[in-house]
Amino acid sequence: MAGEHAIIDLGGWLDTPAGRCMLAWEQTLLDEAVADSFGFHALQLGLPEMDGLRNNRMPHRWLACEHDEAVAPMALDPVPDGLASVLPTGGATLRCQPEALPFPDESLDLVLLPHTLELVDDPHLALAEAARVLRPEGRLIVSGFNPASLWMLRQRMGHLARNASLGSGPLFLPDTGEAIGYWRLRDWMRLVHLEPERGRFGCYRMPCRSQAWLQRWRWMEGVGERWWPVLGAVYLLQAVKRVRGMRLVGLSPRRRLRLAAGPAVAANRHWRGGASAHETIAPHD
């Protein structure tokens, strides 16, 4: 009886056809997103099976995991320009909890949270911690399962069947905890001074276990992105840290306009009747 309700973790599920489909989509989007992020320090927190920073050129890049895992990245399509992977052979370069990162305030330029918020005990605190270590104008990229999708619908049906003792097979998705909705996550970001910028959804095909059936439903990717764009199985959301209350040193624009519009007094050096005259010149409209 203990094996009939076996729970598949995220790492094991990524080796399934559906998991590889999702991982390939996220890797492609991350390669595109991190290529335009510049700075000195970047961090990927979790999911060592994917090298999210391989297409980034920052000199200091780390992979951090909560547990001491020796996991090599899965073999996916190489980066177009052939940049080397930042992942060492032994797995993670740092071991820490997402709710307590060992970095000073405003010390990182880029932070990736691939399905990290779904695996932690306190996703609010983990998001706030990521915002804390980001520099002003630093970028945060989060990926997660979409609760409003066909894949999650099949997951809920599997839970209902288990509770009613009608099924004993494994769930379609890994049991990673509560999936955080896309719009809900945007609200959370604003609370920690993160401004959501761009979001993408993917994996619209039917929730099938076999590679052959996933290929047959591949046509749904283009159709879904056009007709029901927010119903993809996974999403990727980018945000920028904005610091409120910053002001430039110098005169305000209104003050400069008032000074420029004031009358100018010019001395006329020409003699009129043996004495110098002064003229007041009003500004032209």
C-alpha positions as CSV (number, residue, x, y, z in Angstrom):
1,M,0.0,0.0,0.0
2,A,2.9,2.3,0.6
3,G,4.0,2.2,-3.0
4,E,0.6,2.8,-4.6
5,H,0.6,6.4,-3.7
6,A,4.3,7.0,-4.5
7,I,5.2,10.7,-4.8
8,I,7.4,11.8,-7.7
9,D,9.8,14.6,-6.9
10,L,10.6,17.3,-9.4
11,G,14.0,15.9,-10.2
12,G,12.7,12.5,-11.1
13,W,9.7,13.9,-13.0
14,L,12.1,16.0,-15.3
15,D,13.4,12.7,-16.7
16,T,9.9,11.9,-18.1
17,P,8.8,12.9,-21.6
18,A,6.5,15.7,-20.2
19,G,9.3,16.8,-17.9
20,R,11.8,17.0,-20.7
21,C,9.3,18.9,-22.8
22,M,8.9,21.5,-20.0
23,L,12.6,21.7,-19.3
24,A,13.5,22.3,-23.0
25,W,10.9,25.1,-23.2
26,E,12.2,26.8,-20.0
27,Q,15.9,26.4,-21.1
28,T,15.1,28.1,-24.4
29,L,13.4,31.0,-22.7
30,L,16.1,31.4,-20.1
31,D,18.9,31.4,-22.7
32,E,17.1,34.3,-24.4
33,A,16.4,36.2,-21.2
34,V,19.7,36.0,-19.4
35,A,21.7,37.0,-22.5
36,D,20.5,40.6,-22.1
37,S,21.3,40.8,-18.4
38,F,24.5,42.6,-17.5
39,G,26.5,43.0,-14.3
40,F,28.9,41.1,-12.2
41,H,27.0,38.6,-10.0
42,A,24.3,36.1,-10.9
43,L,22.6,33.3,-8.9
44,Q,20.4,30.3,-9.9
45,L,18.6,29.1,-6.8
46,G,17.4,25.5,-7.3
47,L,16.8,23.1,-10.1
48,P,20.3,21.9,-10.8
49,E,19.1,19.8,-13.7
50,M,18.9,23.0,-15.8
51,D,21.8,25.3,-16.4
52,G,19.9,28.6,-16.5
53,L,23.0,30.8,-16.5
54,R,24.8,29.2,-19.4
55,N,24.1,32.0,-21.8
56,N,25.0,34.8,-19.4
57,R,28.3,36.6,-19.5
58,M,28.6,37.8,-15.9
59,P,32.0,36.9,-14.4
60,H,30.6,35.5,-11.1
61,R,27.8,32.9,-11.5
62,W,26.6,30.5,-8.8
63,L,24.2,27.6,-8.5
64,A,22.7,27.2,-5.0
65,C,20.6,24.4,-3.7
66,E,19.0,23.7,-0.3
67,H,20.3,20.1,-0.2
68,D,23.7,18.8,-1.0
69,E,22.8,17.3,-4.4
70,A,25.3,15.9,-7.0
71,V,23.2,16.4,-10.1
72,A,24.5,17.1,-13.5
73,P,22.5,19.2,-15.9
74,M,20.4,17.3,-18.4
75,A,21.6,17.1,-22.0
76,L,19.6,19.8,-23.9
77,D,20.3,21.8,-27.0
78,P,23.6,23.7,-26.7
79,V,23.8,27.5,-26.5
80,P,24.0,29.1,-29.9
81,D,27.3,30.9,-29.3
82,G,28.8,27.9,-27.5
83,L,29.3,29.4,-24.0
84,A,30.5,26.9,-21.4
85,S,28.3,25.6,-18.7
86,V,28.8,27.2,-15.2
87,L,27.8,24.0,-13.4
88,P,30.6,22.0,-11.9
89,T,30.7,18.3,-12.1
90,G,29.7,17.8,-8.5
91,G,26.5,19.8,-8.8
92,A,25.7,22.9,-6.7
93,T,28.4,25.4,-5.8
94,L,26.5,26.8,-2.8
95,R,24.2,25.1,-0.2
96,C,21.7,27.4,1.4
97,Q,18.1,27.9,2.2
98,P,16.1,30.1,-0.2
99,E,14.6,31.9,2.8
100,A,18.1,32.9,4.1
101,L,20.6,33.7,1.3
102,P,24.2,34.2,2.4
103,F,24.6,37.4,0.4
104,P,24.7,41.0,1.5
105,D,21.9,43.4,0.7
106,E,21.9,44.7,-2.9
107,S,24.8,42.5,-4.0
108,L,23.5,40.5,-7.0
109,D,22.6,41.6,-10.5
110,L,20.5,38.6,-11.6
111,V,18.6,35.9,-9.6
112,L,16.8,32.9,-11.1
113,L,14.1,31.0,-9.2
114,P,13.2,28.0,-11.4
115,H,10.3,26.4,-9.6
116,T,11.9,27.4,-6.4
117,L,8.9,29.1,-4.8
118,E,6.9,25.8,-5.2
119,L,9.4,23.8,-3.2
120,V,10.0,26.1,-0.2
121,D,8.0,26.2,3.1
122,D,7.5,30.0,2.9
123,P,7.4,31.3,-0.7
124,H,6.7,34.9,0.4
125,L,9.9,35.0,2.5
126,A,11.9,33.4,-0.3
127,L,10.7,36.0,-2.8
128,A,11.4,38.8,-0.3
129,E,14.9,37.4,0.2
130,A,15.6,37.3,-3.5
131,A,14.5,41.0,-3.7
132,R,16.7,41.9,-0.8
133,V,19.9,40.6,-2.4
134,L,19.2,42.3,-5.8
135,R,20.8,45.6,-6.7
136,P,18.6,48.4,-7.8
137,E,17.6,47.7,-11.4
138,G,18.6,44.1,-10.9
139,R,16.6,41.4,-12.6
140,L,14.6,38.4,-11.2
141,I,13.3,35.6,-13.3
142,V,10.8,33.1,-11.9
143,S,9.3,30.0,-13.5
144,G,6.5,27.8,-12.1
145,F,3.5,25.6,-12.9
146,N,0.4,27.3,-14.0
147,P,-2.7,26.3,-11.8
148,A,-5.0,27.2,-14.7
149,S,-3.9,24.7,-17.3
150,L,-4.7,21.3,-18.7
151,W,-1.7,19.7,-17.0
152,M,-2.8,21.0,-13.6
153,L,-6.4,19.9,-14.3
154,R,-5.2,16.3,-14.8
155,Q,-3.1,16.7,-11.6
156,R,-6.3,17.6,-9.6
157,M,-8.2,14.7,-11.1
158,G,-5.4,12.4,-10.0
159,H,-5.7,13.8,-6.4
160,L,-9.4,13.3,-6.4
161,A,-9.1,9.7,-7.6
162,R,-6.5,9.0,-4.9
163,N,-8.7,10.5,-2.2
164,A,-11.7,8.4,-3.4
165,S,-9.4,5.3,-3.6
166,L,-10.2,5.0,-7.3
167,G,-6.7,5.1,-8.6
168,S,-3.3,4.0,-7.6
169,G,-1.0,5.2,-10.3
170,P,1.4,8.1,-10.0
171,L,0.3,11.7,-10.5
172,F,1.0,13.4,-13.8
173,L,3.0,16.3,-12.2
174,P,5.4,16.1,-9.3
175,D,4.0,16.8,-5.9
176,T,5.9,20.0,-5.4
177,G,3.5,21.8,-3.2
178,E,1.1,24.7,-4.0
179,A,1.4,26.1,-7.5
180,I,1.4,29.9,-7.5
181,G,-0.7,31.6,-10.0
182,Y,0.8,34.0,-12.5
183,W,-1.3,37.1,-11.5
184,R,-0.9,36.2,-7.8
185,L,2.9,36.2,-8.2
186,R,2.8,39.6,-9.9
187,D,1.0,41.0,-6.8
188,W,3.6,39.4,-4.5
189,M,6.4,41.0,-6.5
190,R,5.0,44.5,-6.2
191,L,4.9,44.1,-2.4
192,V,8.7,43.7,-2.3
193,H,9.5,46.5,-4.8
194,L,9.8,44.3,-7.8
195,E,8.2,45.6,-11.0
196,P,6.9,42.7,-13.3
197,E,8.0,43.2,-16.9
198,R,7.4,40.3,-19.2
199,G,5.7,37.0,-18.8
200,R,5.5,34.0,-21.1
201,F,3.5,30.8,-21.1
202,G,4.3,27.5,-22.7
203,C,3.5,23.8,-22.9
204,Y,0.0,24.0,-24.2
205,R,-0.2,20.4,-25.5
206,M,-2.4,17.7,-23.9
207,P,-1.0,16.1,-20.7
208,C,0.2,12.8,-22.1
209,R,2.8,10.5,-20.6
210,S,4.4,9.1,-23.8
211,Q,6.7,11.0,-26.1
212,A,4.7,9.8,-29.2
213,W,1.5,11.4,-28.0
214,L,3.3,14.6,-26.9
215,Q,4.6,14.9,-30.4
216,R,1.1,14.4,-31.9
217,W,-0.2,17.3,-29.8
218,R,2.7,19.6,-30.7
219,W,0.5,21.7,-33.0
220,M,-1.2,23.0,-29.9
221,E,1.8,25.1,-29.0
222,G,1.3,27.7,-31.7
223,V,-2.5,27.6,-31.4
224,G,-2.5,27.9,-27.7
225,E,0.0,30.8,-27.6
226,R,-2.4,32.7,-30.0
227,W,-5.9,31.8,-28.7
228,W,-5.5,31.0,-25.0
229,P,-2.1,32.4,-24.1
230,V,-2.5,32.3,-20.3
231,L,-3.4,28.6,-20.1
232,G,0.0,27.1,-20.7
233,A,1.2,24.5,-18.3
234,V,4.2,26.6,-17.1
235,Y,5.1,30.3,-17.1
236,L,8.2,32.4,-16.9
237,L,8.0,35.9,-15.4
238,Q,10.7,38.6,-15.4
239,A,10.8,41.5,-12.9
240,V,13.1,44.4,-12.2
241,K,13.9,45.9,-8.7
242,R,12.8,49.5,-8.5
243,V,14.0,51.7,-5.7
244,R,11.5,54.4,-4.7
245,G,12.3,57.9,-3.5
246,M,15.5,58.3,-5.6
247,R,16.1,61.8,-6.9
248,L,18.7,63.5,-9.1
249,V,21.1,66.1,-7.7
250,G,20.6,69.6,-9.1
251,L,17.8,72.0,-9.9
252,S,14.4,70.6,-10.7
253,P,13.1,71.1,-14.3
254,R,10.5,73.7,-13.1
255,R,13.2,75.7,-11.3
256,R,15.4,75.7,-14.4
257,L,12.5,76.9,-16.5
258,R,11.8,79.8,-14.2
259,L,15.4,80.8,-14.3
260,A,15.5,80.6,-18.1
261,A,12.3,82.7,-18.4
262,G,13.4,85.6,-16.2
263,P,14.2,89.0,-17.8
264,A,17.8,89.7,-18.7
265,V,19.4,93.1,-18.2
266,A,22.0,94.1,-20.7
267,A,24.2,97.2,-20.7
268,N,24.2,99.3,-23.9
269,R,27.8,100.6,-24.2
270,H,26.9,103.1,-26.9
271,W,27.0,106.7,-25.7
272,R,23.7,108.6,-26.0
273,G,24.2,112.2,-25.1
274,G,27.4,111.5,-23.3
275,A,25.9,108.9,-20.9
276,S,25.5,105.1,-21.0
277,A,22.0,103.7,-21.2
278,H,20.7,100.3,-19.8
279,E,18.0,98.2,-21.6
280,T,15.8,95.5,-20.2
281,I,15.3,92.6,-22.6
282,A,12.2,90.5,-22.2
283,P,12.4,86.8,-23.2
284,H,10.9,85.9,-26.5
285,D,8.0,83.5,-26.6
